[in-house]
Amino acid sequence: MLEQDILIVDDNENYSMEIKKIIEMNYDDIQFNIEYVNDSSSELIKDKLFDIYFLDIDMPKVNGFECAKKIKKINEKAIIIFVSSHDDLVYKSFEFNPFYFVRKEHMERELELAVEYLVTKIKDNNKFIKVRKDNVIYPIKYKDIVYIENLRNHYKLTTTDQIYIVRGSFKTLAKLMDDERFSKCHSAFIINFFYFKYNEETDFFYNDAHIPISRRYKKECKRRYYDYLKNYKF
């Protein structure tokens, strides 16, 4: 079973309990380990790394935005969900790249939606394929795959921190295409949209890597790319 550590930071204990109840209510395939504090200057925030943070914005001492800034300095991959009774702060929250903004006036409905998206993201982040290299099988998470290049009887799988040259057919990777993050943009390339930017002149690029789009795949690849930008929850 997947496990996720959650910290709720809200000076109103009733809201913290409501958030905890909704998180635990519907999902029994992920174990959420939930803690909460009513003080955004709590030592727990800097002493322990959590996967997910629910932050009330309007708090004494240190507001939710300042708290998010401190969390991101020590935990870059943390998922931040802001909770606030001030709807007008939603635009300022974009500076901190939150996963979601929950309005307290619509707490139950919006929190359930946020948790639903969150569960989808957690499951997506734990999908993996198995590749064999030098008689060793490696589980490679989808989220870590940048792109894959066909080398005839082999393929090159480039991740965020390693390159695997794997003997096998490109066709064995077909199941990746069921995931909206991936697309075949050329007969020789499958890319993960999360890492790539696109424009009409340069096609897809990632750091120094330039991946061409062939005429055959261009229409479908662009459609999948824009669908991904529209639908995928980062």
PyMOL commands that set and color helices and strands:
alter all, ss='L'
color gray80, all
select helices_A, chain A and resi 13-26+43-47+64-74+87-96+104-125+142-144+170-178+193-195+215-231
alter helices_A, ss='H'
color red, helices_A
select strands_A, chain A and resi 2-9+30-37+52-56+79-84+100-103+128-133+136-141+145-151+154-159+163-167+182-186+189-192+197-199+203-206+209-211
alter strands_A, ss='S'
color yellow, strands_A
deselect
rebuild
show_as cartoon
